């Protein structure tokens, strides 16, 4: 009377089937690996160029840290410099976040080149890596050096609150 309804859920596999699936290298698996590698590289390159442009754009907007604080080794921000830097940190993060949308849109214009079995493998189907989060994240973190430096100075400025200020 009642029939089993397939809700699109994966079949339950026992451990041996899952291990065999883990180490299988058929045409579909190799195509999926190549698709992940291709889009990871494309998104990393695009994020590198976008990130470099954003870093160059914001570099002159950040204040120079106050020269020195007595008893402290590193230069730090005054409270006014901290507020100014915080505003530009937030703005730079927002610009970087919005640029991710356009990096993805540009990357998606490139077709998948290495489909070894077009009769079996459908590009972009169940491949979350095609969105390129890892490539985007690594490239942005590596290129936004001004943002990283300013955040470090802000952290030191908060940590060195017990140091006496040096005028100058």
C-alpha positions as CSV (number, residue, x, y, z in Angstrom):
1,X,0.0,0.0,0.0
2,X,2.7,2.5,0.9
3,X,5.6,2.8,-1.4
4,X,9.0,4.1,-0.4
5,X,9.5,7.6,-1.5
6,X,12.9,8.7,-2.6
7,X,13.5,12.2,-1.2
8,X,16.8,12.6,-3.0
9,X,18.7,11.5,0.1
10,X,21.9,9.5,-0.4
11,X,21.7,5.8,0.1
12,X,23.0,4.4,3.3
13,X,26.3,2.7,2.6
14,X,28.2,0.4,4.9
15,X,31.8,1.2,5.9
16,X,33.5,-0.9,3.2
17,X,31.5,0.8,0.4
18,X,32.4,4.2,1.8
19,X,36.1,3.3,2.0
20,X,36.0,1.9,-1.6
21,X,34.3,5.1,-2.7
22,X,37.0,7.2,-1.0
23,X,39.8,5.6,-2.9
24,X,38.1,5.1,-6.3
25,X,39.5,7.1,-9.2
26,X,37.1,6.9,-12.0
27,X,36.5,9.4,-14.8
28,X,33.9,11.4,-12.7
29,X,36.2,11.6,-9.7
30,X,39.1,12.9,-11.7
31,X,36.9,15.4,-13.5
32,X,35.6,16.7,-10.2
33,X,39.2,17.0,-8.8
34,X,40.2,18.9,-12.0
35,X,37.2,21.2,-11.8
36,X,38.0,22.0,-8.1
37,X,41.6,22.7,-9.0
38,X,40.7,24.8,-12.0
39,X,38.2,27.0,-10.2
40,X,40.4,27.2,-7.1
41,X,43.2,28.6,-9.3
42,X,40.9,31.0,-11.2
43,X,39.4,32.4,-8.0
44,X,42.8,32.7,-6.3
45,X,44.2,34.6,-9.2
46,X,41.2,36.9,-9.4
47,X,41.2,37.4,-5.7
48,X,44.9,38.2,-5.8
49,X,44.4,41.0,-8.3
50,X,41.3,42.4,-6.6
51,X,42.9,42.1,-3.2
52,X,46.0,43.9,-4.4
53,X,44.0,46.7,-5.9
54,X,41.9,47.1,-2.6
55,X,45.1,47.1,-0.6
56,X,46.7,49.8,-2.7
57,X,43.5,51.8,-2.6
58,X,43.3,51.8,1.2
59,X,47.0,52.0,2.1
60,X,47.2,55.8,2.1
61,X,44.0,56.2,4.1
62,X,45.3,54.6,7.4
63,X,47.0,56.9,10.0
64,X,50.6,56.4,10.8
65,X,51.0,55.1,14.4
66,X,52.2,57.5,17.1
67,X,56.0,57.3,17.2
68,X,56.6,55.4,20.4
69,X,55.1,54.7,23.8
70,X,57.4,54.9,26.8
71,X,58.1,51.4,28.0
72,X,56.7,49.8,24.8
73,X,58.7,48.5,21.8
74,X,56.2,48.9,19.0
75,X,54.5,52.1,17.7
76,X,50.8,52.3,18.6
77,X,47.7,54.4,17.8
78,X,46.3,57.2,19.9
79,X,42.5,57.0,20.5
80,X,41.7,59.4,17.6
81,X,44.0,57.4,15.3
82,X,42.3,54.2,16.5
83,X,38.9,55.5,15.7
84,X,40.0,56.7,12.2
85,X,41.7,53.3,11.5
86,X,38.7,51.4,12.7
87,X,36.4,53.2,10.3
88,X,38.7,52.4,7.4
89,X,39.2,48.8,8.5
90,X,35.4,48.4,8.4
91,X,35.2,50.1,5.0
92,X,38.0,47.9,3.6
93,X,36.4,44.7,4.8
94,X,33.1,45.7,3.2
95,X,34.8,46.5,-0.1
96,X,36.6,43.2,0.0
97,X,33.3,41.3,0.8
98,X,31.5,43.0,-2.1
99,X,34.4,42.3,-4.4
100,X,34.0,38.6,-3.7
101,X,30.7,38.7,-5.5
102,X,32.4,40.0,-8.6
103,X,35.3,37.7,-8.4
104,X,32.9,34.8,-8.4
105,X,30.9,36.2,-11.3
106,X,34.0,36.7,-13.3
107,X,35.3,33.2,-12.5
108,X,32.0,31.6,-13.5
109,X,32.4,33.1,-17.0
110,X,35.2,30.6,-17.5
111,X,33.9,27.2,-18.7
112,X,35.3,23.9,-17.2
113,X,38.1,22.9,-19.6
114,X,39.1,19.5,-18.3
115,X,35.9,17.4,-18.5
116,X,37.3,14.0,-19.3
117,X,33.9,12.3,-19.6
118,X,31.3,14.7,-20.8
119,X,28.7,11.9,-21.1
120,X,28.9,11.1,-17.4
121,X,30.1,14.3,-15.6
122,X,28.0,17.4,-15.4
123,X,30.2,20.5,-14.4
124,X,29.1,22.5,-11.4
125,X,26.7,19.8,-10.2
126,X,27.3,19.0,-6.5
127,X,30.7,20.7,-6.6
128,X,30.6,23.3,-3.8
129,X,34.4,23.9,-4.3
130,X,33.5,25.5,-7.7
131,X,32.6,28.6,-5.6
132,X,36.3,28.8,-4.7
133,X,36.1,29.8,-1.0
134,X,39.5,28.5,-0.2
135,X,41.3,30.2,-3.1
136,X,39.5,33.4,-2.4
137,X,40.3,33.3,1.3
138,X,44.0,32.4,0.9
139,X,44.6,35.1,-1.8
140,X,42.8,37.9,0.1
141,X,44.5,37.1,3.4
142,X,47.9,36.9,1.6
143,X,47.4,40.2,-0.3
144,X,45.6,42.5,2.2
145,X,48.9,43.2,4.0
146,X,48.0,46.8,5.0
147,X,44.8,45.6,6.7
148,X,46.8,42.9,8.5
149,X,49.4,45.5,9.7
150,X,46.7,48.0,10.8
151,X,44.9,45.3,12.8
152,X,48.2,44.3,14.4
153,X,48.8,48.0,15.4
154,X,45.3,48.3,16.7
155,X,45.7,45.2,18.8
156,X,49.1,46.5,20.2
157,X,47.4,49.8,20.9
158,X,44.8,48.2,23.1
159,X,47.3,45.8,24.7
160,X,49.7,48.6,25.7
161,X,47.2,50.7,27.7
162,X,49.4,50.8,30.8
163,X,52.3,52.5,28.9
164,X,52.9,56.2,29.4
165,X,52.5,58.3,26.2
166,X,55.5,59.9,24.6
167,X,54.9,63.3,23.1
168,X,55.8,63.8,19.5
